[in-house]
Amino acid sequence: MNCVGHIHHGLWKHPRDNSVDYHKPAYWTELAQLLERGLFDAVFLADIVGVYDVLGGGIEVTAREAVQLPVNDPTYVVPIMAQATRHLGFGVTANLTYEHPYLFARRMATLDHLTSGRVGWNIVTGYLDSAARAVGLKQQFDHDDRYDRGDDFLDAFYKLLEGSWEDGAVLADRERGVYADPARIHRVWHEGPYYKVDGVYNLTAPSPQRTPVLFQAGASQRGNRFAARHAECVFTGAPDRAGLARIVANIRALAVEAGRRADDVKVFSSLSVIVDRSAAAARDKYEDYRRYASAEGALAHMVSGTGVDLERFGLDEEITDAKLEALYPDRLRRVGEARAGRFPPGTTRRQLLAARPFGSQQQPLVGTPSQVADEIARLVEETGVDGFNLTRTVAPESYRDFIELVIPELQQRGLYKTAYEEGTLREKLFGAGQAHLPARHHGASHRSWQRSAA
Ligand SMILES: Cc1cc2nc3c(=O)[nH]c(=O)nc-3n(C[C@H](O)[C@H](O)[C@H](O)COP(=O)(O)O)c2cc1C
């Protein structure tokens, strides 16, 4: 993420952590080259619009612990990293609620051109009222409405990127003096419940992938249905293997219901790893990092997505549904069941803090290279997950440790590639010749020029 504190809050204070340099180009080029050395498929850039201002009704903890504030725009670091690498992909998060498909399609296509087809879009719909207020709304749209808007947004987006310019519309023919053939560039009309595009031509010529690889990260059932229709990659997380297996199975079943194949959607689980050559050294490293972690930062992060100001509860006061209902009567409709369910019966503020010893609800996997590889292999086997999204702890040390210690171990076991394939990000993830959305993806149905040419 293009900011200081991302998931494991407080670790920016560690003397070897360099995330305070997030605004310098060298931070990004060095990171990209390191990840490419580790043969990572992509660097995933989370993002947030709005600030975490719910805990205590302000940004006291957020600012002190740099909880995703300040945050720079994630798109601009992509060309910088692309310039310094050849294969690494880029998963860029953008909240569609505050974009318009016409301009956003141009931004994504531009990135796809500049990276030779290495771009993905992590589609999010947001969860912060502060973002809505920042653009003049009273509060966010309701949870399911946000996904309904997303469906409509994507239809317009596909029409622009898939349906406007035919393959071969760009001739760049100096002799005939024809750059692009106007007969092969089509107007786009879209009149949906939320977005309207009135007979315009898309601004950009087809980029290598046309539509960027579509990622999605949502935890509700409405979010999973949205993923089943649009996403090619889903980013998720669960506290244990059984929970992860349920999420993976649910997404695959919903994809099939939506007319796709179960393996058309790849599922990546978040994972943080602290590894060293011996178990004792790994444990010491964990303890060293942990001294800097901020459970309060983690709480400021978490509660903002639920809209619940926990400082309205005593440290040991039970947070019951009845109290939440009295304080926030429209909570479920506003935040969805995934976030509303974050206060199971018996929860207190003290417990929530204690459950975040490493500045996040996510606990790292701590061990030797072979212990970490064993657990990764078990996760894949028992849950059906396709891969992992490695969360930084102390950066870039945690990436370097993983690359130098765990990846060789995974390679020895035949569980990790030893070289990149050629091609776009979509081809690297789904195979040669698959630069574009497959024909059975909903977005491909908007290539109307293909139907009329057939
Ligand atoms: C693993 C994971 C990662 C996410 N990353 C982001 C992010 O970077 N930026 C963002 O605005 N929302 C992010 N979200 C939020 C969702 O994309 C979604 O908009 C929000 O959670 C509400 O939908 P839901 O109720 O379906 O989860 C993430 C969610 C999950 C589960």
The ligand as an ORCA input file, in Angstrom:
! r2SCAN-3c Opt
* xyz 0 1
  C      -8.933     -9.333      2.212
  C      -9.624     -8.020      1.947
  C      -8.894     -6.939      1.455
  C      -9.491     -5.704      1.197
  N      -8.761     -4.646      0.715
  C      -9.368     -3.445      0.545
  C      -8.655     -2.296      0.117
  O      -7.455     -2.332     -0.137
  N      -9.328     -1.122     -0.001
  C     -10.669     -1.006      0.253
  O     -11.228      0.085      0.131
  N     -11.373     -2.088      0.631
  C     -10.754     -3.273      0.796
  N     -11.485     -4.346      1.201
  C     -12.919     -4.130      1.388
  C     -13.801     -4.770      0.346
  O     -13.323     -4.835     -0.906
  C     -15.266     -4.331      0.354
  O     -15.465     -3.155     -0.360
  C     -15.766     -4.173      1.749
  O     -15.193     -5.174      2.544
  C     -17.266     -4.287      1.829
  O     -17.704     -5.470      1.262
  P     -17.936     -6.855      2.014
  O     -18.967     -6.597      3.059
  O     -18.399     -7.759      0.915
  O     -16.621     -7.285      2.602
  C     -10.880     -5.570      1.449
  C     -11.617     -6.662      1.934
  C     -11.024     -7.875      2.184
  C     -11.859     -9.011      2.682
*
